[in-house]
Amino acid sequence: MLNKGSWIFLSHSSHDIEKVRIIRNEFERLGHNPLAFHLKCLTDKTKDGKKELFDLIKREIEARDWFVFCESPEAKKSPNVALEHSYILNSGKDKIWSIDMTQDINSILYNVKKICTSIEVFISYSHKDHELIKPLINTLVEKDYSVWTEENIKPSSKSFVEQISDAIDAISTCSKRGFYIIVISDNSTDSMYVKNELDFAYANGATIIPIVLGSPHISTDILFYISRYQYISVDLLNIDYDLVINKIETTVKNKIRNT
């Protein structure tokens, strides 16, 4: 279920396909699922052909949450691109990034990496709290975030040291590129692994969102790290992660507006 990457719709002109392929490949390299329509049937000038194609594109737009507008002079002149943009905006989609295709390729790839910073989430918690955290994980996956948890590091034939190394790599990826959610509870405040993960995320400048489950005793070292962030309290008798989801969504949309 987890970390299968986000599904990203690339809206572009076929005239830019060479650069678009590079963008698509970079998203795939970073673990995501981009779609760039480049079909021979786009040349179909018949009314039925155009309707069939656009019906397919509309269905794909409706199924996706993340969009990248590949902006270029050719894209501005394209009727197909104009139709895509109009349908995306009129469908209420609001997680839309733009990439200037007139930039050099290194700048374009840098922008791809920046987009990935907003769609990856690592959740650090005690395994004893897994059932309490499942609703949060499921909601983030439904909203098409790429979610990492301890579940990504499955028991295997690897040595303990190798498994720990895999876990550090996963934390490193998300702490440098995305959100880091630390779940603080009576179980996790005593967890050495949670403390180590928090140390690593803090050192790498992650966007940290602390969640406090119930009313645990928070250790001094963890309190030091979360003191600069506004933590979110969750009542164990009425678990509701709406504030967490809203904070992530708001942060993402602010990043989009500021690009």
ABEGO torsion letter per residue (X at the ends): XBGAEBBBBBBBBAAAAAAAAAAAAAAAAAGBBBBBBBBAAAABABAAAAAAAAAAAAAAAAABABBBBBBBAAAAABAAAAAAAAAAAAAGBABBBBBBAABBAAAAAAAAAAAAAAABBBBBBBAAAAAAAAAAAAAAAAAGBBBBBAAABBBBABBAAAAAAAAAAAAAAAAAABBBBBBBBAAAAABAAAAAAAAAAAAAGBBBBBBBBEBBBBBAAAAAAAAABBBBBBBAABBBAAAAAAAAAAAAAAAAAAX
